[in-house]
Amino acid sequence: MNRLISFEGIDGCGKTTQIKLLSEFLDREQLNYVVLREPGNTAVSEKIRSILLDKDNVINNKSELLLFLSARAQLTTEIIEKEIDTKNFIICDRFIDSTLAYQGYGRGVDLNIIKNLNSFATNQIVPDITFILDVSVSTSIDRLSNKDNDRMENEGKDFLNKVRNAYIEISKTDSRYKLITCDNKNIKSIHQIIIDYIKKIYRKDSWNE
């Protein structure tokens, strides 16, 4: 196991909150970890992030895909691979599945091309666990209405529906996915589901090995 845990979902699903709570849990358990976001965390990846999220940029689907993958390749080489070697927990706000959901199902880019490029960009690294936080599109839109949205967050209801349905479909394809329906749950109960699942996958007596 590589101790890589990714969080996925449509914009406004609560990833940031749950990652913060998970970080606090790992602190209490005195476990080493790093929190990452995509795209970002390296000098190159942050520059790519600013291009991708700038509302003034008009980016075609292929360019968007390749920019996300370039940022991911940089993050993987500079940080993720090294953290795997140290056996630290790696908590990632988005990873390979975001590209499948947003650029594949959302934009209509060929899924097989994306899967192959994801594998190339990450040197075939796949998370042990991927939590998909599922909220309704109306919940997402309500939450996004309270902030200054970036280019991706401004795509609108139809695009969000495509991406949400994509995540639901993706969650059925591999046992590493844990889909959590969040609309009728409070923050603490969602957090408890996440912690219980992590304890199930990783034996506590092996955490510090």
C-alpha positions in Angstrom: 0.0 0.0 0.0 1.2 3.5 -0.8 -0.9 5.4 1.8 -2.2 7.8 -0.8 -5.8 8.9 -0.1 -7.6 11.1 -2.6 -10.7 13.1 -2.2 -13.0 13.7 -5.2 -16.4 15.2 -5.9 -18.0 18.1 -7.7 -17.2 21.6 -6.6 -18.7 22.5 -3.3 -18.9 18.9 -2.1 -17.0 19.5 1.1 -13.6 18.1 0.3 -11.7 20.9 2.0 -13.6 20.5 5.3 -13.2 16.7 5.4 -9.5 16.9 4.6 -9.0 19.4 7.4 -10.8 17.0 9.8 -8.8 14.1 8.6 -5.6 16.1 9.2 -6.6 16.8 12.7 -7.3 13.1 13.3 -3.9 12.1 11.9 -2.3 14.8 14.2 -4.0 13.2 17.2 -2.8 9.8 16.2 0.7 11.2 15.8 1.0 10.0 12.2 3.1 11.7 9.6 1.2 13.0 6.6 1.2 15.6 3.8 -1.8 17.4 2.3 -1.7 18.2 -1.4 -4.0 19.8 -3.9 -4.4 19.4 -7.6 -3.3 21.2 -9.5 -0.6 22.7 -7.3 2.1 22.3 -4.6 5.1 22.7 -6.8 6.3 25.9 -8.5 5.4 24.6 -11.9 2.1 23.1 -10.9 1.0 26.4 -9.2 1.8 28.3 -12.4 -0.3 25.8 -14.4 -3.1 26.2 -11.8 -3.2 29.9 -12.3 -3.6 29.4 -16.0 -6.3 26.7 -15.7 -8.5 28.6 -13.2 -8.2 32.1 -14.7 -11.6 33.2 -15.8 -10.2 35.3 -18.6 -8.6 32.3 -20.3 -10.3 30.4 -23.1 -8.8 27.0 -23.1 -9.7 24.2 -25.5 -10.5 20.7 -24.1 -7.3 19.1 -25.2 -5.1 21.9 -23.9 -7.0 21.8 -20.6 -6.5 18.0 -20.3 -2.8 18.3 -21.0 -2.3 21.2 -18.6 -3.9 19.2 -15.7 -1.7 16.2 -16.6 1.4 18.3 -16.7 0.7 19.7 -13.2 0.0 16.1 -12.0 3.3 14.8 -13.5 5.2 17.5 -11.7 3.5 16.9 -8.4 4.0 13.1 -8.7 7.8 13.4 -9.4 8.6 16.2 -7.0 6.4 15.2 -4.0 4.2 12.1 -4.2 6.9 9.6 -5.1 9.1 10.8 -2.3 6.3 10.8 0.3 5.5 7.2 -0.7 9.1 6.2 -0.1 8.9 7.7 3.5 5.6 5.8 4.1 3.8 9.0 5.1 0.1 9.3 4.5 -0.6 11.4 1.5 -3.9 13.2 1.4 -4.7 14.6 -2.0 -7.5 17.1 -2.8 -8.2 15.7 -6.3 -6.1 13.3 -8.3 -6.5 11.0 -11.4 -10.2 10.6 -11.1 -10.9 14.4 -11.5 -9.5 14.2 -15.0 -11.8 11.3 -15.8 -14.8 13.0 -14.4 -14.2 16.6 -15.7 -12.3 16.2 -18.9 -13.6 12.8 -19.8 -17.3 12.6 -18.9 -17.7 16.4 -18.6 -15.8 17.6 -21.7 -16.2 14.4 -23.8 -12.5 13.6 -24.2 -11.8 9.9 -24.9 -11.7 8.0 -21.6 -9.1 5.5 -22.8 -6.7 8.3 -23.8 -7.2 9.9 -20.4 -6.5 6.6 -18.5 -3.3 6.0 -20.5 -2.1 9.6 -20.0 -3.0 9.4 -16.3 -0.9 6.3 -15.9 2.0 8.0 -17.8 1.8 11.2 -15.7 1.8 9.4 -12.4 4.1 6.5 -13.2 1.1 4.2 -12.6 0.5 5.4 -9.1 -3.1 4.8 -7.9 -4.5 5.8 -4.5 -5.2 3.1 -1.9 -8.5 4.9 -1.2 -10.5 7.4 -3.1 -13.4 9.1 -1.2 -16.0 10.5 -3.5 -18.2 13.0 -1.7 -21.5 13.1 -3.5 -23.8 16.2 -3.2 -26.7 17.3 -5.4 -26.0 19.9 -8.1 -28.3 22.3 -6.3 -26.2 22.0 -3.1 -23.1 22.6 -5.1 -24.6 25.7 -6.8 -25.8 27.1 -3.5 -22.3 26.7 -2.0 -20.6 28.2 -5.0 -22.9 31.2 -5.0 -21.2 32.5 -1.9 -17.7 32.8 -3.4 -15.7 34.2 -6.3 -15.8 31.3 -8.7 -12.8 30.3 -10.9 -13.0 29.2 -14.5 -13.9 25.6 -13.7 -16.5 26.5 -11.1 -18.3 28.7 -13.6 -19.2 25.9 -16.0 -22.8 25.8 -14.9 -25.5 23.3 -14.0 -25.4 21.0 -17.0 -21.7 20.5 -16.7 -21.9 19.8 -13.0 -24.6 17.2 -13.7 -22.4 15.4 -16.1 -19.5 15.4 -13.6 -21.6 14.3 -10.7 -23.0 11.4 -12.7 -19.5 10.6 -13.8 -18.3 10.2 -10.3 -21.2 7.9 -9.4 -20.3 5.7 -12.4 -16.6 5.8 -11.6 -17.3 4.7 -8.0 -18.7 1.4 -9.3 -15.5 0.4 -11.2 -13.0 -0.3 -8.5 -13.0 -1.4 -4.8 -10.7 1.6 -3.9 -13.7 4.0 -4.2 -15.8 4.9 -1.3 -18.8 6.9 -2.4 -20.4 8.9 0.5 -23.8 10.5 0.0 -23.5 13.8 1.9 -26.7 15.8 1.4 -28.5 14.3 4.3 -25.5 13.9 6.6 -23.8 16.5 8.9 -20.0 17.2 8.8 -19.2 15.1 11.8 -21.0 12.0 10.5 -19.3 12.2 7.2 -15.9 12.5 9.0 -16.7 9.4 11.1 -17.5 7.4 7.9 -14.1 8.4 6.5 -12.2 7.5 9.7 -14.0 4.2 10.1 -13.2 3.3 6.5 -9.5 4.3 6.9 -9.2 2.1 10.0 -10.8 -0.7 8.0 -8.2 -0.5 5.2 -5.2 0.3 7.3 -4.6 -1.8 10.4 -3.8 0.6 13.3 -0.8 -1.6 14.4 0.8 -1.0 11.0 0.4 2.8 10.9 3.8 3.6 12.2 5.7 0.9 10.4 
